């Protein structure tokens, strides 16, 4: 793709790549040090998660603020990808940007639910309520639903961006092609396993998580350190 200002594109690519890598690091740190035990998306046990949420007010608030930070970084990354790829396919790039922002908002709802649960855990109004555990369970379930819907939409968005990268040759075709495969794999696996529970095995979940992580890391590293091809 020819551009009148290649330096500007390289700056956008670098910023986008760094943002993508930072978002991955934030997600890992949050999962290990903040959200462990209180994030339903890391556990299939709603009751156990809800019980731990009621004992982790501080970590729930930290999870909520990390979600806000992730939303901001995700928006920067999505806009950067759109700016890099709009000349290759305006309609698809625009649709992918829209979907990515919708997905970011859905995932951000997890921050709202975490803050709600923190209020249940700390507010004296709920101290004597027999329904406190049920309310926390509802927040956990809502977080699970919004996150997984967001993940499906986000994966479809990234499939569009990776396809445009494949078409434009702005990055190596191996990275772009793997990204298309991984993104479609994630979206398809999540939707299909809702209808075929056997496909929700740990092996399949681990496979699409690892393949997607590889795609995002390689894209982030390439954009951050190599930029885009002229």
N, C-alpha and C positions, 0 to 999 in steps of 0.2 A: 504494500500500500504506500502510495506517495503522499507525503504531507508537506505543507509549506513551512512547517516549523518542527523539524525532527527533534530538536532539543527539548521542546515542550512535551512532545510525546514520550521522550525518555524520562523526563521528570515525572510525568503522570505514571508511567510504568513502574518506576522506582518506588514512588509513594504508595501505589496500589499493592506492589509486592510486599513492601515492609508492613503495610496495614494488614494484609492477609496473614503474614507470619505472626504478627503481634496478636491478632485475634485467636490464632491457634494456641499460642503460648498462654494467653489469658484463659482460654477454655480448659487447657490441661491443668493449670495452677488452681483454677476454681474447682475443678473436679476432684483434685487430690487433697487440697488443703481447706476448702470451704464447704463444698456441696456434698462431700462423702457422708452418706447416711441420711441426708435430708433432701436429696434430689431423687424423685421417683423415676427419672429417666436413667438413673444409674442402678436402679433396683426394681424388681418386679413385685415387691411386697408393699402394698399400699398401707396396710395397718402399721407395720413396723416403721415405715417412713414417717407416717403421721405422728406416731408416738415420739420419735426422735426430733421431729420438727418442733414439738411443744416444749422440748428441753434445750432448744438451740436458737434462742431469740437473736443473739449477736451474729451468728453465722447466717441466719436467714436474711438479716438486713445487709450483711456483706454480699451475699448472693444477689440481692436485689440491685445493689449499686454496681456490682460487676456486670450485671445484665444491661444496665444503662450504658456503661462504657462499651460493652460489646456492640450494642445497637449503633452507637456513634461511629465506631470503627467499621462496622459492616456497611453502613451507609456510604462512608468514604470509599471503601473498596468497590462497592457496586457502581458508584458514579464513575470511578476511575476506569473500570472495565468498560462501561458504556462509552466513555470518551475515546478509549483506545480502539473500539470496535465499531463505532457508529458508521464510519465510512465504508466498512465491509458489508454491513447489512443493517440499515437504519431501523427497519421494522422489528427484526429479531432482537437487535440490541436494546431497543426501547422496551419491548415486551419482557426481556430478561431483567432489565433494570426494575421495571414495575413489579415483577414477581419477586425479585430479591428484596425489595423494600417491604412488600406484603409479608414475606417470610420473616423478615427481621422484626416486624411489629408483632407477629404471632409469637415468636420466641421471646420477645420482650415481655409478653404477658406473664411469663414465668416469674419475672421480677415483681409484678403486681401480686401474684399469688403468694410469693415468698414473704412480701411485706405484710399481706393479710395474715399469714400464719404467725408472723412475728407478733402482730397485735393480739392474736388469740393467746399466744404464749405469755404475754406480758401485761395485758390490760386487765385491770381488776374486774371489769365488767364481765369477763369470761371466766374468772377464777372459780366460781361456784356453778358454772354451767355443766350439765351432764352431756351436753352436745358438743363440747369443745373438741373432743377427738374426732367426732363426725365432721365438724367444720374443717379441721385440719386435713382430714382424708379427702374432703371435697376439693380443697386447694391443691393437694397433691395430684388428684385425678385430673383436674383442670390443667395443671402444668403439663402433665403427660400428654394430654390431648393437643394442646396448643403447640407444644414442642414438636410433636411428630407431624402434625399438619404443616408446621413451618419447615420442617426438614424435607418433606416431600416437595413443597413449593420451591424451597431454596435449591434443591438438587435439580429440579427442572430448569430453574434459572441458570444454574451453572452449566447445565448441558447445552443451553443456548449459547452462552459465552464461549465455552470450549469449542463448539461447532464453528463459531465465527473465527476463532483462533486457527482452527484446522483449515478453514477456507482461505484465510488471509496469509498464512505462513508467517505470521508475526513472531511465533514461537515455534520450536521444533514440533514436527507433526507427531512424534512419539508422545510428547507431553500432552498435546491437544487431543490426540486420539484416545489416550488412556483416560483423560478427563471426561470425554464424552461417555465412554464405557462406564466409568465409575459412577458418574452422576445418574445415568439411566438405571444402573444396577441398584443404587440406593433407593431411588424413587419407586422402582418396580417392586423391589423386595418388600418395602414397607407396606405398600398398598396390597400386594398379593397375600402377604402373611395374615392380614386382617380377615381374609376369606378362607385361607388354608393355614390353620394354626401350626401344622407340622413344619412349615417353612420359617417359623419363628425360632428355630433352634439357635443355640449359642454359636454354632459353627457358621451358620449363614449370616447372623448378625455381625459376628466378628469379621467375616470376609468382606461385607460391604463397608464396614467402618474403616477397616485397614485400607481397602482400595481407594476409598474416598479421601482418607488422610494423605495417602501417597500423592494423589492427584493435586490436592490443595497445596501441600508442601512444595512439590516440584514446581508448580506454577508460581508460588510466592517467591521461591529462591531464584528462579530464572528471571522474573520481572524485577526483583530487587537488585540483582547483581549484573544481569545482562541487558535489561530493558527489553525493547522489541526490535525486531529486524527492520531495516529500512526497505 
